[in-house]
């Protein structure tokens, strides 16, 4: 569901790690160089390592998801990885400056240039907030909004 939405919103490709070999697919799509940017948003330590491997030399891997404390990131061939000048970035809360970015995002939305509605897959009343947290925990939908 989230991959389909990403493609509708402009992603050029999306890979299902439960079906496809992410590294092999990234190499096939890029003429064997790897992707410029890889985003790991599920918060799974093993997938974070795969994202690093799928990234081309000089490319950037962005770790969006926050894995549980018992997960670890293993980067094979660390010396080779460093020589390839890959960049590894963490991303917390979208790495946003909310004072600057929220008004900008609202202006883009009001101008019809940012489709925020596409990101809302469910709305729940306040008394169903626990079900909303259940959606989050189980990975259902993209974003559940609690209506007050």
Secondary structure by P-SEA (a helix, b strand, c coil): caaaaaaaacccccccccccaaaaaaaaacccccccccccccccaaaaaaaaaaccccbbbbbcccccccbbbbbcaaaaaaaabbbbbbbccccccccccaaaaaaaaaaccccccccccccccccaaaaaaaaaaaccccbbbbcc
